[in-house]
Amino acid sequence: MNSQTLSGLLSDQKIEKIFHAYGFSIPVGKDGRRLWPKKFKTRLASS
């Protein structure tokens, strides 16, 4: 997730906190769901 997308989500107050996994920043919504970026998923799938 790039900084523009993340800042856009933060400005909309949809993100409650940030979860870090394997060098990626994963935003967590107010409902507790993690918003997994596509780059993260493809990197794990190729491992």
C-alpha positions in Angstrom: 0.0 0.0 0.0 1.5 3.3 -1.0 1.7 6.4 1.2 -1.0 8.2 -0.8 -3.5 5.4 -0.4 -2.7 5.0 3.3 -2.9 8.8 4.0 -6.2 8.9 2.1 -7.6 6.1 4.2 -6.3 7.8 7.4 -7.9 11.1 6.4 -11.2 9.3 5.9 -10.8 7.9 9.4 -11.4 4.4 8.2 -8.2 3.2 9.7 -7.9 2.6 13.4 -4.3 1.3 13.6 -1.4 -0.1 11.6 -0.3 -3.8 11.8 3.2 -4.6 10.6 4.0 -8.0 9.0 7.1 -9.0 7.0 8.2 -5.5 6.4 4.7 -4.3 5.2 2.4 -1.9 6.9 -1.1 -3.4 7.0 -3.9 -0.9 7.9 -6.6 -2.2 10.3 -10.1 -0.7 9.9 -12.4 0.3 12.8 -14.2 -3.0 12.4 -11.0 -4.9 13.1 -10.4 -6.2 9.6 -7.0 -5.9 8.0 -6.7 -4.4 4.6 -4.1 -6.7 3.0 -2.4 -5.0 0.0 -2.1 -7.0 -3.2 1.8 -6.8 -3.2 1.8 -8.5 0.2 -0.4 -11.3 -1.0 1.6 -11.9 -4.2 4.9 -11.9 -2.3 3.6 -14.5 0.2 2.2 -16.6 -2.6 5.5 -16.6 -4.5 7.5 -17.7 -1.4 
